[in-house]
Amino acid sequence: MQPEQKVVEIAGVPTRYQIAGSGAFLLLLHGLGDNLADWQWVLPHLADRYRVCALDLPGFSGLCGQLPSYALDFFTQYVLAFLTELEVDQAGLIGNSLGGLIALQLALVAPSRVGALVLADSAGLGRAIHPTLRALTTPGYGDLATAWASTAPGAAQRATFRRSLLFAQPARAPKDWFVEQYRLAQRPYVMSNALRTLRAHVSARGQRSVLLDQLPKVAPPTLIVWGEQDSVVPPSQAQQALQLLPKGDLVLVPACGHLPHVEQPERFVAAVRQFVRKSFA
């Protein structure tokens, strides 16, 4: 089932989203430096049973300039406002990386709005993160890297590096994913917004926004899906988080890196379907 693409204004920011299907509402939140296109390999397959929506997080579509804030609370309230705009009282949230951190925070601050939670290689579950991302927070270096990535040759280099960083088997990276990464980096303000977001959530010492101590308060049933060969955030963070969740499950995806919904979409869809079916009407 192919999704319909729409644009709506949330808090003064033009917001692109894709939506398809009917039934319980599932909202897909992408990671840092990505966009809703990351979900194209799973959205149609989930939409045969649910109402599924993939959202461009603010600052990552090229439709707006600099954001008023890059703090976790800003992104959380933004997603909450989006659900309200679509008149969705309760959703299943599925977040990857930064999107997982936002989904987790939303489940903590507005538990009645979240019926089920899926954290895919989520940020916010430990301090450790790949050294390259820590290095980009350094003044000067990160700014130069961002400026270079916004050029055509720099965008190609960035896409190539991200392919090796985010995939356990870079050869499995879909061509469409690579092309979108190349295109996205050259969109206005996307790279500068990505750098500002990164610096808001990561320092030279690691992740700033760590919510481990909040996990015992998470009300909705939670599924953690993690690539066994994730080099961005280690699988040990998933294991530690599982021990703290009141209602948690864990699926480790073999031969997979930081993007299980892109690298192993069939396994991802199977895990999510099984979890949502038993957790969220």
N, C-alpha and C positions, 0 to 999 in steps of 0.2 A: 504494500500500500504506500503510494507516494505522498509525501507531506505537502501541505499547502503553506506557502511562505507569506508572512504578514509583517507589518511594521506598526508599532504602537509607541506612543511617547510615555515614558515613565520618569517622573520627577524631572521633567524637562529634557530628558535624554532620549533620542530616537532609539528604539529597540527592535531588532529584527528577531523573529522566531519562526519556527516551522512546527506544524501541528498536523496530526493525523489520527484516525481511529476513533473508537468510542469505548465508554466504560470508565473504570477508575482512572484518575488523572495521574500521570507520571511526568515529572519535570526533570529534564536532563541538563546538567550544569558542567560545562567543559573546564579545562585547566588553564593555567597561565600561558599566554601567548598563543592560544588556540582559539577556535570559535565553534559554532554549532555544527559545522561540517564534519567535525570529528565523530559525530553520532550517526552518520549516514549509513554505516554498516550494520547498525542495530535497530535504529528507529522504525523502519518499515516492518521488521519482524516482531517487535513488541506491539506495534500498532494494530496487529490483527486480533489482539485481545484487550487492549487498553487505549485510552485517550492519551497520546504521547506527544510531548512538546519539548523541543530543543531550543534553548534560549542563548542568544549572544550576550554574554555578560558585558556590562557597560565598559566602553573603552577598547573593545576587541573586535569591532565590526567595521571601523573606518567611517562610521556615520556621525561621530561626534568628536569634539576636541578634547582638551584636558578635562579630567573629572574634578568635581569639587572636593572629593576625598578618595583615598585609596585604602582606608581602614576597613577592617572586617565588618564593623557595624554598618558602614555605608552599603557594602555589597549585600549584606543580609537584609537590610531594610528595603533595598532595591528589589530583591527577589520576592520579598513579602508583598511589596506594592504591586509587582507584576501579577502575582496570584490573585490579589484583590481586583485588579483591573480585569482579569479574565473570569472573575466571579467564581473562583475555585476555593471552596471552604477548606478542603483537605486534599493533600497531594502525597504521592510517593515521590521522594526526592532521590535522585541518582546523581552523584557528583564524583568527578574525577579530579584528583590533585587539588588545585585551588577550589574547584567546584565542590569537592568533598568537604573541605573546611567550611565553606559557606553553608552547605546543607546541614552539616553538624551543628553549627552555631544557630541556624534557624530552628532546628529541632529542640534546642535548649531554650531559646527565648520565646518560641511560639509552639509549644508541643501539640496543641490542639489542631494545628494546621498541617501536621506531618503524620501520615498514617503508617508510613514505612520509610526506612532510610537505607540506602545502599552507598557505601563508601568504597570507591574504586581507586586504589593506590592513593589514598587521601593525604593531603597535607594536614598538619595540625595534630599528629599523633606521636610526635617525638621531635627532638632538636635536629637530629642528623639529616643532612641533605647533601646532594652531590656538590663537590668543591667548586665546580664551574659556576653554579648558581650563587654560591657565597662570594666568589670572586667578582661577579657582576655588580654586587652592591658597593664595591670600592669606588669612591669618587674618582672621576677621570676615566678609568678603565671601562666601567659600565656605560658611560656616556659615549665614548668613542665606539665601543662595540655596537651600541644601539644605532648610532648614526650610520655606521658602515652597513648594518643589517637592513637599513631602509633603502639602500641602493640595489640595483639589479644584481651585480655580482655578489654583493654582501648577502642579499636575500637567498641566493643559490647556495652560498657557503653555509648560511645559518640552517637552511633546510637539510643540507647534507649532514651537518653536525647533529642536529636534533634527531635525525633518523638513527644515527649511531647511538645516541644517548637514550632515546625513549623506547627503542625496540630491542628485544633480546636477539632477534634475528632480523637485522636491518633489511635483508633481501625480501622479507615478507611485507615491508611497508608498501601499502598500495600506491600506485602512481598518482591517483587522484589526491591522496593525502599530501604527497610531496609537492604537487603543483599548487595546492591550496596554501601550503606553508610559504611557498615562494611568493604567491600573490598577496597573501595577508601581510607579510612583512613590509610591503611597499605601500600599503594603505595608509592614508594620513593619520598620524598620531598613534597608530597601533603600537609601534615599538617603544615610543616614549611612555605611553600608558603602561605597557608591560614592565618597563624598567621601574617606574614609580610604584607599581603594585608589588613588584618583587622586593623593593627596598622597604616597603611598608610591612612585609611579612617575613623577610629573611635578612639577617645581618651576617657579618663575617664569621660569627660564632655558630650560625645555624638558624633554624626556624624560630621566629619570634612568637608566633601565635600557636601555642601548644595547649590543647584542651584535654589532656589526659585526666587531670584531676576532676573534670566535669563529666566524664563518661558514666559514672554511676548514676547520674541524674537524667540520662537519656531515656525518655519514655517510650518512643516507638521501637518496634522490633528492628534490628539493624543487621544488615548483611555486609561483611567486609569481603571485597573481591580484590585479590592482589596478585600481580605477576611474580612468579617465583624468582625471576632474574631482574627485578626492578633495580636499577642502579641509581635512581633519583632519590627515592626514599626506601630504606631497607625493609624487607618482609618481616623482620623482627618487630617493627612497629605495629604491624597488624596483629601479631601474636600477643603482644603486650596489651593492646587495646581490647582484644577479645576477652581477656581476663577481667576487665573492668566494666564491661557492658552488662546491664541487667538481662537483656534479651538479645544476645549476639550470636551470629554464625559467621564462619570463615570459609571461604573457598580460595585456595591457592591455585593459580593457573600455571601449569607447566609450560616451559618454552615461551615465556612471555615477559615483557618488560613493563613499562610504566603505563601503557595504553591498552589494557586488555580488550576494550570494546573496539579497538582498531586492529590489533594484532591477532586476537583470538575471538572474533565476534560470535562465532557459534557457541563456544563455551560460555561466553559472557551472557548471551541471551538465555541459554538453558538455565544458568544459575539464577538469573534475575527472575525468570518466569516461575521457577519452582518456589523461590522465596516470596514473591509477591502473591502468588496464588494462595499460600497458606497464611500470609501475614496481613494482607490488605485487600478488602473486598472491592 
